[in-house]
Amino acid sequence: QVHLAESGGGVVQAGESLRLSCAASGRIIRLTSMGWYRQAPGKQRELVARMTYDGNTNYKDSVKGRFNISRNRARTAVYLQMNSLKLEDTAVYYCNLQQLGTDFWGQGTQVTVSP
């Protein structure tokens, strides 16, 4: 079983930066991708950024140029650098890992952006 633990969330003012971290543990054999999703109040969970096994990335249009996803060499940690944060970025952010056709999720970390 794979376990994911997020950290780095908090309350910041618009325009500031925040860096989220996710530590992965357990049996990781056929990893397909790692990434970040978020869910704002009253809305569905949406993709923020994703990185495939070979390093290809995909970003939600509204965060392109502001957010950057990265990982360690062992593929046991994934990070999300968030710059120029906006009020619309307020949400619970979830770490995601996919392997063998199965999705694994962290418990989430709250990011709140104030005016």
C-alpha positions as CSV (number, residue, x, y, z in Angstrom):
1,Q,0.0,0.0,0.0
2,V,1.2,3.5,-0.8
3,H,0.9,6.3,1.7
4,L,1.1,10.0,0.8
5,A,1.6,12.8,3.3
6,E,1.3,16.5,2.3
7,S,2.8,19.5,4.1
8,G,3.4,23.2,3.5
9,G,-0.1,24.6,3.4
10,G,-1.0,27.8,5.2
11,V,-2.4,31.3,4.9
12,V,-0.7,33.8,2.7
13,Q,-1.6,37.2,1.1
14,A,-2.3,37.5,-2.6
15,G,0.9,37.8,-4.6
16,E,3.0,35.8,-2.2
17,S,4.5,32.3,-2.6
18,L,4.1,28.9,-1.0
19,R,5.8,25.5,-1.5
20,L,3.9,22.3,-1.0
21,S,5.6,18.9,-0.3
22,C,4.4,15.4,-0.5
23,A,6.3,12.3,0.9
24,A,5.5,8.9,-0.6
25,S,6.1,5.6,1.2
26,G,5.2,2.0,0.6
27,R,5.5,-0.3,-2.3
28,I,6.0,1.7,-5.5
29,I,6.8,-0.6,-8.4
30,R,5.0,0.6,-11.5
31,L,4.6,4.4,-11.0
32,T,2.8,6.1,-13.8
33,S,2.6,9.7,-12.5
34,M,2.6,12.0,-9.5
35,G,0.9,15.3,-9.2
36,W,-1.3,17.8,-7.3
37,Y,-5.1,18.3,-7.4
38,R,-7.2,20.8,-5.5
39,Q,-10.8,21.2,-4.3
40,A,-12.3,24.6,-3.5
41,P,-15.5,24.9,-1.4
42,G,-18.5,23.9,-3.4
43,K,-16.5,22.7,-6.4
44,Q,-15.1,19.4,-7.8
45,R,-11.6,18.3,-7.4
46,E,-9.4,19.5,-10.3
47,L,-6.0,18.8,-11.7
48,V,-3.4,21.5,-10.8
49,A,-0.1,19.9,-12.0
50,R,1.1,16.4,-13.0
51,M,4.4,14.8,-13.9
52,T,4.7,11.4,-15.7
53,Y,7.4,8.8,-15.0
54,D,9.6,10.2,-17.8
55,G,9.3,13.8,-16.6
56,N,6.6,15.2,-18.8
57,T,4.4,17.8,-17.1
58,N,0.9,19.1,-17.5
59,Y,-0.6,22.2,-15.8
60,K,-4.1,23.6,-15.4
61,D,-4.3,26.6,-17.7
62,S,-4.8,29.2,-14.9
63,V,-1.6,28.2,-13.0
64,K,0.7,28.0,-16.0
65,G,3.7,30.3,-15.5
66,R,3.0,30.6,-11.8
67,F,3.2,27.1,-10.5
68,N,6.0,24.5,-10.9
69,I,6.0,20.8,-10.2
70,S,9.1,18.9,-9.3
71,R,10.2,15.6,-7.7
72,N,13.3,13.9,-6.2
73,R,15.4,11.4,-8.1
74,A,13.9,8.4,-6.2
75,R,10.4,9.5,-7.0
76,T,9.5,9.4,-3.4
77,A,8.6,13.1,-3.0
78,V,6.8,15.6,-5.2
79,Y,6.7,19.3,-4.7
80,L,4.6,22.2,-5.9
81,Q,6.1,25.7,-6.0
82,M,3.3,28.2,-6.1
83,N,4.1,31.8,-7.0
84,S,2.0,34.9,-7.4
85,L,-0.9,33.3,-5.5
86,K,-4.4,34.6,-6.2
87,L,-7.6,34.4,-4.2
88,E,-8.9,31.8,-6.7
89,D,-6.1,29.4,-5.6
90,T,-7.7,29.0,-2.2
91,A,-8.5,25.2,-1.8
92,V,-7.5,22.0,-0.2
93,Y,-4.5,20.6,-2.2
94,Y,-4.1,16.8,-2.5
95,C,-1.1,14.9,-3.5
96,N,-1.7,12.1,-6.0
97,L,0.3,9.1,-7.2
98,Q,-0.8,6.6,-9.8
99,Q,0.6,3.1,-10.5
100,L,-0.8,-0.2,-11.8
101,G,-4.0,1.6,-12.8
102,T,-4.7,2.7,-9.2
103,D,-4.8,6.2,-7.7
104,F,-3.5,7.0,-4.3
105,W,-4.3,10.2,-2.4
106,G,-3.0,12.2,0.5
107,Q,-5.3,13.6,3.1
108,G,-4.9,17.2,1.8
109,T,-3.4,20.4,3.0
110,Q,-5.2,23.7,3.2
111,V,-4.0,26.7,1.2
112,T,-5.8,30.0,1.9
113,V,-5.0,33.2,0.0
114,S,-6.2,36.5,1.5
115,P,-6.6,39.9,-0.1
